[in-house]
Amino acid sequence: MLPNFLRPLASLGLTVVLLVLIAAAMVIGTTYESVVGTPLAQADVYHSIWFDVLLGLMAINLTACTLNRYPYRPHQAGWIMTHIGILVILAGAVISRNWGIDGQLMLAEGQNLSVIDQSTHQLEVIFPDGVRGSLPMRLETLPRREGMSPKIIDLPQGRGKITLIRFLPSAAEHTSFDDNPNGVPAVHVQFDAPMASIDQWLWSGDAEDAKWQLPMAGTIKFIVAQSDPVNAEQYAADASEYLIIASPSSFVLRRKVDNEYKIEPIEVGKKIAIGGSAITVTERKNNVVLRETYEPVRGTSGQPALQFTVTDAKGQTSPELWLGYGAQIVPGVADAMFRLTAAQHDLGFSVQLVKFKRSFYPGTNQPASFASDVIVSDPKSGTFPVNISMNYPLYYRGWKFFQSSFIEGTPTYSIFSVAYDPGTKTVYAGCVILILGLIGIFFVKPYLKKKFPPLPKFAGSGETGNGKKK
């Protein structure tokens, strides 16, 4: 039935090669996923173009093999069904790949949510006038190495463009300071304890970067005074145990001595005793801006980070910017706020955690099992309670909720793995067809060959009764 030029696609040798390649790809994908995580493995392997090509060639090869045997005999029914079953399974995999959703739902007791965090990441942009949007792309598909071609995407409502340089799914943050006449002061502080010595930069340009929780000693904070002299009463409302104050003419430390705040001068390089430990200001910079960069790290121990530039509607372009997971920045060029978050999906119904329960192995603090009592509220079908435990997930409207873990604390959070797989039924149907086909091959085929024997060959013609060559 196939034209001669398509006959190579029906080759059994091609089938064997494709099966070996697909099996090798699955092994590589599984190993790779254990190292870098599911989102990256999906982007680089299971959702890649080369993997699609392999699956597409397998589907074409099976179809060509099936058509090449036409016209069919009754005893070939099982063989045909196995091919159809495999094609249906491949179709289910394509459906799941394009329309399936994986995510996570984290709830505290009493909390009610209808949105899940997906395993992929997105970049949100928010303008001061309320215009906002999410960039329409999976960040996992962006370049990850320097020097690769960036992706350029339009900002909402013609507000400019954003150039996505690279996305690091697992990165470590590095902080440095650049000299800038418009910058603010920063100090480098070393903390010496009996068993260890650690250090950190404190930058006065941001409240979080100006604080450091010292181990077993309290909080040290760095601020800048606009006038002299500096006195303790000015900062009585600040509850920090140690306050480093930089003024136009002095550099002092405020701390509590005998239940009274005292001011003492600081000299760079001089240790100041605090109990059994000491702090030392080892370096001071007067005019610097904070510069945060990220470097890739192996495995999944780091945090996601995005490098990009912003070009506003007037054509002005910002310097290269780094954005860590959940962080927020406001580039001066576009006057917009950017946020790197997990992509979200609205379920169409809400889940409320009523009670989280766990049991422990006797005599230990090791959890033996845990479960959650939840209430599902659906505008279409009403409200109903359900218990989700480690071995009994919730199946509802095509969604599956698995009790995966929890975070101990106040409050304690229950964590659910959430999946929507629209190709599951198709895959199951393909498996049933495949099994029936295999049954036909091993058990029904001998009977059909006896019941419907092959047509006799015509003597000397080289052809059988159905017109095919010997």
Secondary structure, 3 states (H helix, E strand, C coil): CCCHHHHHHHCHHHHHHHHHHHHHHHHHHHHHHHHHCHHHHHHHHHCCHHHHHHHHHHHHHHHHHHHHCCCCCHHHHHHHHHHHHHHHHHHHHHHHHHHCEEEEEEEECCCEEEEEEEEEEEEEEECCCCCEEECCCCHHHCCCCCCCCCEEEECHHHCEEEEEEEEEEEEEEEEEEEEEEEEEEEEEEEEECCCCEEEEEEECCCCCCCEEEECCCEEEEEEECCCCCCCHHHHCCCCCCEEEEECCCCEEEEEEECCEEEEEECCCCCEEEECCEEEEEEEEEEEEEEEEEEEECCCCCCEEEEEEEEEECCCCECCCEEEEECCEECCCCCCCEEEEEEEEEEEEEEEEEEEEEEEECCCCCCEEEEEEEEEEEECCCEEEEEEEECCECEEECCEEEEEEEEECCCCCEEEEEEEECCCHHHHHHHHHHHHHHHHHHHHHHHHHHHHCCCCCECCCCCEECCCCEC
